[in-house]
Amino acid sequence: MSRTTTRQTAAPATTPRGRGPVVAALMLGMALAALDGTVVSTAVPQIVGDLGGLSVFSWLFSGYLLAVTVTLPVYGKLSDTFGRKPVLIAGTILFLVGSLLCAAAWNMGSLIAFRVVQGLGGGALQGTIQTIAADLYPLKERPKIQAKLSSVWATASVAGPAAGGLLAGYADWRWIFLINLPVGLVALWLIARYLVEPDRKAAKESPAEGRRKVSVDWAGALAIFATGTLLLTALVQGGVAWPWLSAPSLGLFGGAVALAGATVLIERRAAEPIIPGWIWRRRTISAVNLAMAALGLLMVAPTVFLPTYAQAVLGLGPIAAGFVLSAMTLSWPISAAFSNRVYNRVGFRLTAVIGITLALLVLLAFPFLPFPGEPWQPALLMLLLGGALGLFQLPLIVGVQSTVPYEERGTTTASVLFCRQVGQSVGAALFGAIANGVLASRLGADTDLDSLAHALDQADDTLRHAVDAAVDYVYLGAAGAAALALLALLTLAPRRFPVLKQED
């Protein structure tokens, strides 16, 4: 399965008896992070009707995504420096404070600002939960907890929009945020009560390192935050708030490039850099990071464009369109749960290669669906895609976490999630431009998906054919992203991941 190295990693201090409550806390925390990305979507009409701000409401999502993405590397390094428990507790508290503030928002500007506060806590939830899951279980048992977390994420992705619509329609949109408080408080109590981490001094390689004063690269953290903010703002708003070749877009991209150069210089000089150089010098980690960035890129096709396809081309309502997508979220965690039976036999890399190859074939098959077709046809493809991606993602996450010791696992996990989030942002911008270009060529120069969103339930044949063609091109682009992931694994990743002795 893997090439074993002699360096050992610290064993988890939480006893097997205490794992159950900690796992419950991790699943609750994962549910908070996953739901908050989707639950707001169906409540937008009520929120805008109450607070106004229709022209900027998209920042309810963009602001949260920005904050989560740019803080992932920072929290990863902090969890390696100070431990997972204090970082997760602080992040959960920040998330809950942001939720409470969102519920008290008085206008759209304040709600967007408080969503950013939520996102600052959400970055800690996403990265640290995945790291603790790897800390709790040895390699052979790790797929169980990862499959549980995948199930929570999949369920939240499907249930989020429905829950948001119910709360906004039958209660008040502010309950979307208030409901986080009891769930988060239970998770906090379980973590504080049952999570026990290993002795960090004992995990050091030498007494000299144990006595070394801990330093935090705050300059690097600020530089990474600023760079990520400019880059993601350019990607999210380009082609929406302003044209791609306009002064705002060029200025943001230029500023991001300049800040990226400054970040590299700062990180090279830092004693304990937020993004250390070994992240990219180690073949296994760099290959997994690139492959996960490609995963974020290709996931935009089903999650963003398939519901539009289901409504405009198949004529389904919003809820039925969500069920077409839910087929993927059903097969993904099941496939992930059984992936260990594959990678225990053939290794992490080959299992991921099999998964992404199958995903590539499924994505290439989508443009060949008949027009208009039946709902079961894309649902079947999404079922197959979820199964393929379960074989792809989980072996890479488990594998790369098993190649680093305890004191590097937070940074490594955060880098993987960061690359996936950046890939998702790039994919939204890239595939949005592709879809809008196809629609404009078929329907008129000023036509795009946003302008058609309110007419999907009354689409005529011309519009249906145009949306069908646009989504077909998006899926071809997603297939290209899958091919890039396959190339990264075949050319960069070692045949056998260098698993540490205690992880074997």
Legacy VTK file of the C-alpha trace (Angstrom):
# vtk DataFile Version 3.0
C-alpha trace
ASCII
DATASET POLYDATA
POINTS 504 float
0.000 0.000 0.000
2.715 2.471 0.890
6.397 2.911 1.475
6.971 3.107 5.239
9.468 5.557 6.726
11.047 5.214 10.158
10.056 8.612 11.522
7.206 8.307 14.014
4.232 10.511 14.687
2.644 11.314 18.043
-0.182 9.034 19.101
-3.538 10.594 20.003
-4.044 11.134 23.725
-7.855 10.890 23.616
-8.796 7.373 24.744
-10.970 5.101 22.570
-13.767 5.600 25.118
-13.610 9.357 24.610
-13.597 9.197 20.821
-17.380 8.887 20.514
-18.194 12.295 22.046
-15.323 13.943 20.123
-16.535 12.445 16.840
-20.044 13.709 17.625
-18.577 17.175 18.201
-16.652 17.019 14.930
-19.794 16.031 13.028
-21.749 18.878 14.602
-18.985 21.325 13.734
-18.809 19.993 10.176
-22.583 20.391 9.874
-22.273 24.043 10.928
-19.582 24.741 8.332
-21.359 22.838 5.556
-24.849 24.209 6.179
-23.732 27.804 6.341
-22.477 27.666 2.778
-25.911 26.673 1.415
-28.667 27.456 3.905
-28.734 31.185 3.091
-29.368 30.692 -0.643
-33.126 30.062 -0.546
-33.713 32.825 2.023
-32.248 35.609 -0.126
-35.673 37.001 -1.226
-36.792 37.381 2.388
-33.463 38.876 3.456
-33.440 41.395 0.600
-37.088 42.231 1.230
-36.290 43.020 4.862
-32.861 44.661 4.603
-32.627 45.840 0.978
-29.281 45.715 -0.789
-30.259 43.660 -3.847
-27.238 44.923 -5.809
-24.720 43.528 -3.294
-26.472 40.460 -1.875
-24.029 38.113 -3.665
-21.438 39.152 -1.080
-23.418 37.178 1.502
-21.815 34.144 -0.145
-18.631 35.659 -1.519
-17.648 37.294 1.773
-18.087 34.034 3.681
-16.144 32.062 1.051
-13.313 34.599 1.025
-12.913 34.527 4.799
-12.945 30.718 4.978
-10.436 30.304 2.156
-7.812 32.848 3.168
-7.783 31.755 6.824
-7.323 28.012 6.204
-3.481 28.134 5.998
-3.295 30.377 9.063
-5.408 28.068 11.209
-3.480 25.052 9.952
-0.195 26.501 11.145
-1.692 27.700 14.447
-3.057 24.214 15.156
0.415 22.744 14.625
1.933 25.408 16.873
-0.563 25.616 19.735
-2.631 22.444 19.331
-5.942 21.594 17.663
-8.165 22.054 20.713
-7.594 25.781 21.388
-7.813 26.610 17.667
-11.075 24.697 17.216
-12.595 26.206 20.364
-11.591 29.733 19.337
-12.867 29.207 15.785
-16.193 27.807 16.986
-16.700 30.730 19.360
-15.893 33.187 16.554
-18.343 31.384 14.249
-21.098 31.540 16.864
-20.442 35.214 17.583
-20.702 35.865 13.842
-23.977 33.911 13.734
-25.431 35.945 16.584
-24.357 39.188 14.925
-25.872 38.065 11.594
-29.197 37.480 13.323
-29.041 41.043 14.692
-28.041 42.694 11.379
-29.858 45.943 10.599
-28.963 46.346 6.922
-27.274 44.421 4.106
-23.873 45.993 4.774
-23.848 44.863 8.398
-25.049 41.368 7.442
-22.237 41.004 4.886
-19.676 42.168 7.461
-20.958 39.674 10.019
-20.927 36.889 7.412
-17.215 37.610 7.052
-16.871 37.173 10.818
-18.645 33.828 10.461
-16.238 32.867 7.707
-13.232 33.698 9.882
-14.507 31.072 12.316
-15.569 28.711 9.531
-11.979 28.436 8.320
-10.997 26.997 11.699
-13.917 24.569 11.640
-13.141 23.128 8.206
-9.404 22.669 8.545
-9.104 21.714 12.213
-11.941 19.195 12.160
-10.278 17.275 9.327
-6.959 17.357 11.186
-8.414 16.119 14.487
-10.154 13.296 12.628
-6.735 12.159 11.391
-5.248 12.519 14.885
-7.902 10.353 16.537
-7.605 7.228 14.434
-4.743 5.151 13.049
-4.508 4.718 9.305
-6.558 1.506 9.082
-9.513 3.036 10.960
-9.366 6.517 9.448
-11.779 5.915 6.536
-14.617 5.386 9.058
-14.438 8.895 10.492
-13.750 10.473 7.111
-16.794 8.711 5.657
-18.916 10.045 8.532
-17.701 13.590 7.884
-18.344 13.145 4.164
-21.891 11.986 4.949
-22.496 15.067 7.084
-21.198 17.349 4.340
-23.277 15.603 1.677
-26.451 15.699 3.771
-25.935 19.357 4.603
-25.413 20.224 0.937
-28.814 18.749 0.078
-30.711 19.791 3.218
-29.269 23.315 3.464
-31.399 25.057 0.811
-34.560 23.288 2.001
-33.879 24.201 5.640
-33.215 27.813 4.705
-36.448 28.035 2.751
-38.495 26.519 5.584
-37.039 28.800 8.255
-37.416 31.904 6.103
-40.930 30.994 4.991
-42.462 29.786 8.243
-40.413 31.565 10.918
-37.959 34.364 10.142
-34.726 34.425 8.164
-32.822 35.395 11.324
-33.431 31.880 12.679
-31.098 30.599 9.958
-28.271 32.028 12.047
-29.742 31.598 15.531
-30.134 27.837 15.015
-26.327 27.619 14.930
-26.062 28.604 18.590
-27.393 25.480 20.366
-25.646 23.159 17.898
-22.337 25.004 18.280
-22.578 25.165 22.076
-23.058 21.394 22.295
-20.041 20.870 20.032
-17.990 23.273 22.168
-18.857 21.435 25.389
-17.990 18.040 23.905
-14.627 19.261 22.598
-13.736 20.997 25.863
-14.774 17.978 27.935
-13.509 15.004 25.930
-10.737 16.044 23.527
-7.319 15.394 25.077
-4.270 16.103 22.936
-0.840 14.480 23.191
1.944 16.175 25.139
3.360 18.589 22.592
6.771 18.743 24.251
7.002 14.977 24.103
6.179 15.087 20.417
9.204 17.235 19.675
12.231 15.535 18.248
14.693 16.936 20.748
14.739 18.682 24.134
16.255 21.744 22.476
13.236 22.048 20.204
10.918 21.595 23.160
12.509 24.567 24.930
12.473 26.763 21.820
10.279 29.815 22.084
7.207 29.552 19.896
6.937 32.305 17.300
3.974 33.075 15.072
4.516 34.478 11.592
1.900 37.218 11.845
3.432 39.169 8.945
3.105 36.100 6.744
-0.466 35.510 7.917
-1.416 39.097 7.041
0.294 38.835 3.647
-1.490 35.567 2.828
-4.814 37.042 3.935
-4.336 40.143 1.774
-3.168 38.173 -1.267
-6.028 35.711 -1.054
-8.580 38.471 -0.561
-7.488 40.360 -3.681
-7.251 37.223 -5.821
-10.574 35.740 -4.764
-12.355 39.098 -5.029
-11.080 39.418 -8.597
-12.279 35.891 -9.416
-15.664 36.226 -7.722
-16.565 39.687 -9.029
-14.864 39.593 -12.439
-17.410 39.334 -15.234
-20.205 40.050 -12.717
-19.661 43.412 -11.061
-17.300 44.603 -13.814
-15.828 43.274 -17.097
-12.795 41.001 -16.944
-10.514 43.452 -18.752
-11.726 46.501 -16.818
-9.570 48.592 -14.498
-10.954 46.982 -11.289
-10.197 43.442 -12.503
-6.730 44.279 -13.780
-5.961 46.240 -10.629
-7.035 43.406 -8.339
-5.113 40.764 -10.298
-2.042 42.994 -10.460
-2.235 43.691 -6.741
-2.619 39.969 -6.013
0.497 39.162 -8.061
2.512 41.865 -6.292
1.361 40.718 -2.870
2.077 37.088 -3.773
5.682 38.043 -4.495
5.913 39.887 -1.193
4.394 36.878 0.590
7.048 34.558 -0.823
9.805 36.866 0.447
8.222 37.126 3.896
7.732 33.379 4.193
11.317 32.623 3.155
12.651 34.816 5.946
10.205 33.695 8.650
11.410 31.301 11.350
8.044 29.497 11.381
6.303 30.382 8.084
2.551 29.969 7.742
3.055 28.162 4.417
6.456 26.483 4.767
8.481 25.604 1.700
8.310 21.856 2.369
4.614 21.927 1.398
5.708 22.316 -2.220
9.075 20.546 -2.073
7.592 17.199 -1.034
6.259 15.425 -4.101
3.367 13.725 -2.334
1.946 16.894 -0.801
2.417 19.061 -3.893
0.781 16.424 -6.126
-2.195 16.067 -3.783
-2.567 19.851 -3.532
-2.683 20.212 -7.318
-5.092 17.297 -7.663
-7.402 18.771 -5.011
-7.313 22.172 -6.720
-8.496 20.412 -9.876
-11.245 18.722 -7.830
-12.474 22.112 -6.623
-12.452 23.281 -10.232
-14.493 20.386 -11.629
-16.995 20.359 -8.735
-18.376 23.692 -9.948
-20.013 21.918 -12.909
-22.457 19.743 -10.936
-22.988 21.960 -7.892
-23.515 25.280 -9.703
-24.707 24.432 -13.213
-26.614 21.151 -12.873
-29.580 22.717 -10.994
-29.873 25.314 -13.768
-29.767 22.532 -16.371
-32.437 20.552 -14.500
-34.780 23.533 -14.338
-34.274 25.012 -17.813
-33.707 21.868 -19.908
-35.607 19.184 -17.977
-38.347 21.528 -16.776
-38.047 20.548 -13.112
-38.817 22.742 -10.125
-36.068 23.916 -7.733
-36.665 21.093 -5.229
-36.734 18.353 -7.872
-33.598 19.856 -9.447
-31.881 19.542 -6.078
-32.719 15.841 -5.957
-30.952 15.298 -9.295
-27.797 16.685 -7.703
-28.369 14.743 -4.468
-27.636 11.476 -6.278
-23.954 12.442 -6.196
-24.042 13.162 -2.472
-25.552 9.732 -1.809
-22.885 7.677 -3.564
-19.871 9.792 -2.546
-19.726 8.874 1.180
-20.577 5.226 0.461
-17.730 4.987 -2.028
-15.406 6.787 0.377
-16.282 4.387 3.192
-15.235 1.400 1.099
-12.215 3.038 -0.516
-9.881 1.616 2.142
-10.500 -1.864 0.758
-9.091 -0.624 -2.524
-6.115 1.412 -1.346
-5.083 -1.263 1.159
-4.575 -3.502 -1.855
-3.268 -1.208 -4.583
-2.093 1.942 -2.740
-3.320 5.498 -2.370
-2.156 6.819 -5.738
-3.592 4.048 -7.891
-6.933 4.210 -6.059
-7.133 7.953 -6.689
-6.102 7.430 -10.322
-8.920 4.906 -10.771
-11.401 7.320 -9.189
-10.466 10.362 -11.244
-10.331 8.314 -14.464
-13.889 7.137 -13.864
-14.907 10.715 -13.064
-13.323 11.882 -16.324
-15.378 9.361 -18.305
-18.607 10.376 -16.533
-17.994 14.080 -17.195
-17.263 13.360 -20.856
-20.523 11.415 -21.105
-22.694 14.328 -19.960
-22.701 16.222 -23.314
-24.015 13.042 -24.971
-27.245 13.040 -22.946
-30.302 13.322 -25.208
-32.222 16.571 -25.419
-34.307 17.168 -23.418
-33.945 13.732 -21.857
-35.320 12.309 -18.623
-34.327 13.335 -15.076
-32.993 9.846 -14.276
-30.276 10.201 -16.921
-28.267 13.055 -15.362
-29.124 11.637 -11.920
-27.498 8.345 -12.912
-24.388 10.163 -14.116
-24.219 12.079 -10.826
-24.564 8.820 -8.915
-21.588 7.443 -10.841
-19.660 10.699 -10.410
-20.121 10.648 -6.643
-18.858 7.086 -6.487
-15.823 7.955 -8.583
-14.942 11.044 -6.542
-15.283 9.108 -3.283
-12.511 6.837 -4.560
-10.487 9.906 -5.519
-10.726 12.388 -2.651
-10.628 10.315 0.526
-7.534 8.226 -0.333
-5.646 11.426 -1.125
-6.617 13.138 2.139
-5.965 10.054 4.284
-2.773 9.288 2.382
-1.211 12.734 2.602
-2.124 13.092 6.299
-0.350 9.780 6.946
2.925 11.001 5.437
3.509 13.757 8.001
3.943 13.735 11.805
1.477 15.250 14.244
3.226 18.620 14.337
2.921 19.044 10.541
-0.516 17.551 9.982
-2.510 20.749 10.519
-0.458 22.697 7.990
-0.644 19.850 5.469
-4.413 19.372 5.821
-5.039 23.112 5.561
-2.960 23.351 2.389
-5.067 20.614 0.766
-8.353 22.301 1.706
-7.005 25.718 0.707
-6.096 24.478 -2.769
-9.535 22.910 -3.167
-11.237 26.174 -2.175
-9.099 28.230 -4.556
-9.855 25.739 -7.320
-13.545 26.172 -6.632
-13.263 29.959 -6.930
-11.288 29.698 -10.165
-13.828 27.201 -11.511
-16.782 29.453 -10.725
-15.152 32.324 -12.610
-13.858 30.227 -15.527
-16.958 28.127 -16.121
-19.231 31.114 -15.582
-17.371 32.924 -18.366
-17.652 29.847 -20.615
-21.392 29.447 -20.007
-22.105 33.150 -20.478
-20.077 33.158 -23.691
-22.108 30.280 -25.139
-25.392 31.900 -24.100
-24.370 35.255 -25.552
-23.432 33.669 -28.881
-26.805 31.926 -29.142
-29.213 34.400 -27.539
-27.613 37.820 -27.801
-24.609 39.811 -26.669
-26.131 40.905 -23.344
-27.391 37.493 -22.211
-25.932 35.542 -19.277
-27.091 33.029 -16.686
-27.805 35.675 -14.066
-30.175 37.557 -16.360
-31.973 34.299 -17.224
-32.303 33.030 -13.652
-35.857 34.305 -13.194
-37.077 32.954 -16.546
-35.997 29.319 -16.192
-39.473 28.068 -15.304
-40.853 29.603 -18.507
-38.022 28.658 -20.840
-38.860 28.211 -24.519
-37.068 25.805 -26.853
-34.482 28.400 -27.899
-33.508 29.123 -24.317
-33.522 25.429 -23.387
-31.191 24.548 -26.264
-28.888 27.431 -25.339
-28.670 26.387 -21.672
-28.134 22.772 -22.721
-25.199 23.785 -24.933
-23.717 26.064 -22.246
-23.807 23.330 -19.574
-22.365 20.810 -22.032
-19.336 23.062 -22.523
-19.017 23.491 -18.762
-18.910 19.726 -18.290
-16.265 19.446 -20.986
-14.257 22.011 -19.037
-14.781 19.950 -15.873
-13.494 16.919 -17.756
-10.401 18.959 -18.580
-9.940 19.655 -14.857
-10.222 15.918 -14.148
-7.548 15.294 -16.779
-5.280 17.819 -15.016
-5.792 16.001 -11.696
-4.927 12.702 -13.378
-1.806 14.239 -14.906
-0.677 15.627 -11.537
-1.008 12.218 -9.896
0.749 10.332 -12.685
3.672 12.737 -13.075
4.248 14.102 -9.544
2.903 11.674 -6.964
5.152 8.748 -5.968
3.840 5.262 -6.682
3.836 4.528 -2.957
3.078 7.257 -0.436
5.836 7.489 2.245
3.602 6.596 5.204
5.156 7.118 8.641
5.902 4.057 10.763
3.179 4.536 13.349
0.625 5.223 10.590
1.300 1.979 8.749
LINES 1 505
504 0 1 2 3 4 5 6 7 8 9 10 11 12 13 14 15 16 17 18 19 20 21 22 23 24 25 26 27 28 29 30 31 32 33 34 35 36 37 38 39 40 41 42 43 44 45 46 47 48 49 50 51 52 53 54 55 56 57 58 59 60 61 62 63 64 65 66 67 68 69 70 71 72 73 74 75 76 77 78 79 80 81 82 83 84 85 86 87 88 89 90 91 92 93 94 95 96 97 98 99 100 101 102 103 104 105 106 107 108 109 110 111 112 113 114 115 116 117 118 119 120 121 122 123 124 125 126 127 128 129 130 131 132 133 134 135 136 137 138 139 140 141 142 143 144 145 146 147 148 149 150 151 152 153 154 155 156 157 158 159 160 161 162 163 164 165 166 167 168 169 170 171 172 173 174 175 176 177 178 179 180 181 182 183 184 185 186 187 188 189 190 191 192 193 194 195 196 197 198 199 200 201 202 203 204 205 206 207 208 209 210 211 212 213 214 215 216 217 218 219 220 221 222 223 224 225 226 227 228 229 230 231 232 233 234 235 236 237 238 239 240 241 242 243 244 245 246 247 248 249 250 251 252 253 254 255 256 257 258 259 260 261 262 263 264 265 266 267 268 269 270 271 272 273 274 275 276 277 278 279 280 281 282 283 284 285 286 287 288 289 290 291 292 293 294 295 296 297 298 299 300 301 302 303 304 305 306 307 308 309 310 311 312 313 314 315 316 317 318 319 320 321 322 323 324 325 326 327 328 329 330 331 332 333 334 335 336 337 338 339 340 341 342 343 344 345 346 347 348 349 350 351 352 353 354 355 356 357 358 359 360 361 362 363 364 365 366 367 368 369 370 371 372 373 374 375 376 377 378 379 380 381 382 383 384 385 386 387 388 389 390 391 392 393 394 395 396 397 398 399 400 401 402 403 404 405 406 407 408 409 410 411 412 413 414 415 416 417 418 419 420 421 422 423 424 425 426 427 428 429 430 431 432 433 434 435 436 437 438 439 440 441 442 443 444 445 446 447 448 449 450 451 452 453 454 455 456 457 458 459 460 461 462 463 464 465 466 467 468 469 470 471 472 473 474 475 476 477 478 479 480 481 482 483 484 485 486 487 488 489 490 491 492 493 494 495 496 497 498 499 500 501 502 503
